[in-house]
Amino acid sequence: MPSTRTPEDIAIHKRNWKFGRNEPAHRWWHGGDPGRTAFFNALSSTFPVGEKFFMTTVRHYRDDAPEALRAQIDDFVYQESMHTREHVFFNKQARDAGYDIRPAEDRAARTIAWAKRRKPVMQLAATCALEHFTATLANAVLSNPEHLAGAKPEAQRMWRWHAIEEIEHKAVAYDTWLHATRKFPRWRRWLGRSFAMAAATVRFHYVIFRNTAGLLEQDGRNDFATWRKLLHYLYVRPGAMRLLVSSAIGYMRPGFHPWQHDDRALVAKALDTLTPPADAELAS
């Protein structure tokens, strides 16, 4: 029977890993393909402001949480702070390669500002939805090497590291939501998270695709041929965005829990093939 709770032996590791510090910036770092590069750059442009929002919304409920959940929230915040730092640097590399990513960052910031006008519990619901997106994309990246095929090795390592940690902490926000809404009727809890997922799905697609289009415009490649190839990559094969849409529907199922899909074995396999940076630090 699928789990409806986080495994008691789940491990959320604190890795202080840095990527690409000695690597030159590459314009089309994803296999020389402008569309794939633009999509991942667009995704990265949202992470610093997005992950700061995630940390704030989850930390809001920390002091009232049970001891075990408090510890997981602390580990979640640590991992997300490392992701923020690495994507700030990754975005700097995009700038060094000649892109103006400020419009993309501003678009993400406006969306987060919109979310911040909601009540804290609905901000948390939005975080749960977006964390489900990142966990879904993480599983896709680690399950199928086609998603990063042809990308520069250091970029692959950074995205795979990020994917590993997104899976490790994929239920922390959701478990915080379950605790924060423990006195809600079941229908209200379901309605709140389903509404947040519907809104997040629409806004995520708008922000990511508008950011992608803006970056492609800077390359002079915002055209039908580029988009046809990119949309095939995203929705057909290997189809990361197709999987994301499917997962959003599954998220709205009554009784859903992130660990109903236990992909710890996938994380372990990925870690076996991911060489840590030379100056890597791992805290217990």
PECORRA-V894650 format. One record per pair of residues at least 4 apart in sequence whose C-alpha atoms are under 6 Angstrom apart, sorted by sequence separation. I is the first residue (numbers start at 1). J is the second residue. If there is no record, write none. Layout:
I & J
I & J
//
This chain:
28 & 32
34 & 38
38 & 42
46 & 50
47 & 51
55 & 59
72 & 76
87 & 91
95 & 99
102 & 106
127 & 131
134 & 138
139 & 143
140 & 144
145 & 149
166 & 170
171 & 175
177 & 181
178 & 182
187 & 191
191 & 195
196 & 200
197 & 201
200 & 204
204 & 208
205 & 209
206 & 210
207 & 211
217 & 221
224 & 228
227 & 231
231 & 235
232 & 236
233 & 237
235 & 239
28 & 33
65 & 70
94 & 99
95 & 100
184 & 189
216 & 221
217 & 222
233 & 238
234 & 239
28 & 34
141 & 147
216 & 222
233 & 239
234 & 240
235 & 241
30 & 37
234 & 241
235 & 242
62 & 70
28 & 37
55 & 77
138 & 163
135 & 166
135 & 167
135 & 170
48 & 84
128 & 173
128 & 174
194 & 252
45 & 105
46 & 108
57 & 124
25 & 93
125 & 193
129 & 197
27 & 97
126 & 196
26 & 97
125 & 196
25 & 97
54 & 127
171 & 258
164 & 267
104 & 211
31 & 150
30 & 150
31 & 151
30 & 151
29 & 151
29 & 152
20 & 154
12 & 168
42 & 208
42 & 211
42 & 212
39 & 212
38 & 212
38 & 215
35 & 230
4 & 257
6 & 259
3 & 260
2 & 260
17 & 280
16 & 280
16 & 281
15 & 281
15 & 282
14 & 282
14 & 283
//
